[in-house]
């Protein structure tokens, strides 16, 4: 069946951009054509950033970007640019900083409204297609932002100046002038200790991410100074993670994060970088403790990566999608009856 719509993204190589090539939205990839048009027409830019295995990116595409009425508003009022964060991590980092400054949180899909000079003046993440759960519907957001841009140019210019200064401060690295010494490791330990969950392991509350770099740092702190507490924090976290639903108990490999503090219910996508780092952390814990379970989990992670993440061409895929047949986690979730019969 022939697609009703085809936009400029059909000529891209990014899997994420190609997923949006048949939206009724008049998408541009990031580049000279889109940026020139925004300046020439004096229109604000709607910048949408995501990646191919992102569940809520799929949801927003289905609800809004495939909706002809919503696409019509986008096309009439904005120059619409779609960016793959895995292809352009520089743009993703810059505009994620802006989203976090403006809203206090971040995530994907990232929705950022820019002036033709590429300075953000409004931002968010996922927007539903209609008012829902205290969130404004995407059409309402589009119209409100567009009208504000047209009628409040002085305020927009003031926001531009403020945002430029803020982002400059975020990306600017100012040398401390102090000599680097071992005290920085002790300080990091105390910060991690204050955030540690003594019941379920990990740091902070839900959602919980498998913070492999922090765990590796704690192992080094234990090794260099004999801090028993540091090793206890690592072991508690690795045990609880390996017991939980964040770990694929049958296929090996870790999902991206747990939506609860117990590591029980995962957000089901699997990331290559998470599993690469976690395999190393589990092997380091095995070296430190000689506990066979850590070696086994590390090996199961690598078995999973080689079995499912390796490309026939020799490289590795960066992510494995959370969705199966349009349902998040359907591939991984078992019913009670299925477990009994197996």
N, C-alpha and C positions, 0 to 999 in steps of 0.2 A: 504494500500500500504506500502510495506516495505521500510524503509529509506535506502538510498544509503550509507550513512556514519553514523557511531556511534563512538564517542570518549570517553575518560575517564570520562567526566562530567556526563555521564549517571548514574554513581553511587553516585552522589551528591544529597543533599536534597534541596539546594537553588533553588528557582524558576528561578532566573536569570541564574545560571549555567546550569540548565536543558534546558533552551531555546536555549543554544548553543551546546547541546549534539549531534546534528546531522549535525554540520558544517563539511566541509572537513578539517578544521584546526585541527591539532593534539594538541588539548588543554590539558593542565594539570590544576588541581586545585592547589592552593598554598600549598606546602608541600615538604617533604623531597625528594620524587622521582624527582620532577622537578628541585629542587635546586642542587641536587647531579649530575644530568645529565648535567646541565649547566657548573658546575665546571669540571666535568670529560672530557667533550668535548670542553671546552674553548669557548662555544658559548654565545653570548649575549642573554638576556632574553627580550621578548616582553611581557610586563605586561599590560593587558587590564582590567580596573576597571569600573563597571557600576552598574545598578540595574534594577529590572524587569519592572518597569513602565516608564523607561526613553525613551522618543521618539527618540532622536538622537542615542541612543544605538541600537534601533531597525533598524534605517536607516543604520547605519554602518554595522550591521550584514547582512542585506539584500544585501547591495551593495558590501561589501568586504569579510566578513567571510563566506558567502555562495558561493563566487566566486571561482571556482576551480583553476583558474590560479593564483589568489592572494594567496590563501591558499597554493599553491605549493611553492611560494617564502617564505612565512612565515615558512613552515615546513622545508625547506632546510637550511634556514639561522638563525633561532632563536629557542629557547625553549619558547613556547607560554603558558603563564599562564593567566587564567581568574579568576577574583576575584569579588565577590558580596560585594559592599561597605556597605550594611546593615548587612552582616555577619561578615565583618572584617573592622570596622570603624577605627581601629588602623592603618592598612596599607593604607586605604584611606586618612587619615589625613596626614600621613608621606609623601606619594607620591604626594598628592595635593599641599603640601608646596613646593615640588621640582618643580612641573609644574608651579606654580605661580612665583617662583624665575626665572625659565628659560624663560618663555614666557610672564610674566606680567599679565596673566589671567588664569582662570581654568574652569573646567566644566566636564561633562560626556557625552559620554564615555571618560575616561582618558586613554591616550596611552603613556606609559613610557618605554623607552629602558634602561635596566639595565646591568651592568657588572655582571659576575657570583658571585661577592661579594655583589650584590644587591644594588649597588650605581648607581643612575640615571645619564646618560650622554647625553640623548636627550629626549624630551617630547613634547606632544601636547594633543589635545582632539580629536575631530572628524576630520577625513581625508576623502575626497571624493575618489571615485575609479579612477578618472582621474583628470588631472589639471583642476581646476574650480574656477572662481571668485578670482583669485590671490592665491589660495591655491594649493600646489603641490599634485598630485595624490598619493594615498597610496602605490602603487607598486614602484613608484619613491622614496618615502621616505624610504621604506624597503631596497631597493638596496643601496641607498646612505649611510644610517646609517650602514648597514652591512659592506659595503666596507670600510667605514671610521674606523670602529672598528678593522678591520683586518690590516689596513695599518698605523694607527696612534696610536699605543699602548702607546707611551710616552705621547702624548697629553691626551689620555684617563686617564692615571694614574694621571696626573696633575689635570684633571677635577674631578676625584674621591676625591682627597685630598681637593680641594676647596669646593666641594658639601658637604662632610662630615662636614667640619667646618661650612658652612652656615646653614645646617640643625640642627646642634648642637646648634647654637646660637638661632635659631627660637624656639626650644622646651625647651631650658633652661630658667627657670624662676628665675630672679635675684631680690631678695628682695630690695625694694626701700630704706628701712631704715627709712621712714617717718611713723608717726602715722596716721592711717586711721581716717579720720574725714569727716564732711559733705561737705567740699570743693570739694571733688571728685564728688559729685552729681551736684554741681553747674557747675563744669567744663564740665561734661557730657552734661548738659543742653545747654551750650553755643556751644559745638561742634554740637549737634543735631540741634540747632537753625540755625547754619550757613549752614547746609545741607538741611534744610527744604524747600519744594516746597510750596509757599504760595497760588498757584492757584489750584493745584490738591491734595495737601497733600502728605505725604510720604517724603522720603529722597533721595536726588540725582536725577539723570535722569534715563531714560529707560536703561535696564529693571528695573522694580520696584518690590521689594519683600515686603510682608506684615510684617513689622518689629514689631511684637507684643511686644517683650521684651523692645524695646526702648519706645514704647507707654506706657507700664505699668510703666516704670521708670519716664516718664514725668508726669503721674498721681500722682505718689508719691511725685514728686518734687512740684507739684501744692498743694497737700494736706499739705505738711510739711511747705511750705513757702508762699503759697498763690500766686504763679506765675500765673497770668491770661494768659500770653502768652503760658505757657506750656499746659494748658487746651485747649486753642484755637487750638494749633497744633494737639493735640489728636483728638479733635472733627472734625476738617477739614479732617483729614486722614480717620477716621472711616466712616464719611459721604460719602466721595468720593469713598472709597473702596466698601461700601455697595451699592452705585449707579451703580458701574461699572460692566464690564463683568468678572472681576476677581471673583466676587461673583456669584454663581449659583442662579439666581433669582427664579427659579422654585423648584429646589431640595434642596437648602440650601448648605452650605459649600463653602469654598474658594479654588480656584485653586492655584497652586504653586507660580506663579508670573505673572506680566503683562509685555508684550513685549514693551508696550508704556508707556509714563509718565502719561497718563490719566486713568489708570486702566481699559482700554476698552477691549483690546485684550489679553486674557490669554494664558499662556502655560498650557494646559488643565489638566495635572495630578493633583490629589488632594492628599495631604500628611496628615497622621494622626497627626503628631506633629504640623503642621501649624494650623490645625483646633482645636486641644486641647488648644493651647496657645491663639488663637484668640477668642475662646468662653470665656475664662477667661477675656481677655482684654475688650470685649464688656460688660460683666457683671460688671466689675469694673467701666467702663464709665457710666453704668446705675446707679450704686451706687453713683457716684460722681454727676451726673446731673439730675437723675430721669427721663431722656428722655426715653420714652417707646420703641422707635425704637431700641435702643441698646439692651434692654432685649429681644426683638423679634428676632433680628439677632442672638444673643447668643443661644436662644432656637432652632432656625432653624438649626444652626450648629450642635448642639447636636442631634437633630432629625435625621439629615442626617447621622451622625456618627453611631448612633444606628441602623438605617435602612440599611445602605449599607456597613459599615466598620466593623461590628461585625461578628466574626466568629461563626459558629454553636457550635464550641468547647468551646466558652466562652471568647476567647481572641479577639484582634482587628487586622485587616489587617493594614500594615504600609502605603500602597499607593494604589491609584486607577489609572489605566493606562490612559495616554493621548490619546492613539490610539484606534480606533474602526474600525474593518475591514481593518486594515492597513493604516487608514487615521487619522492624528492627529485632535482630537476635533470633529470628525464626529457626535458622539452621542449628542453633546451639541449645534451644530450650526443649526439654523433655517433659511429657506429661507423666503423671504417676503411673498410669497403665503401661506406658512405653517402657518405663524403668523396670516395672515388675516382669513384663514379658521378656525383657532382655536378661 
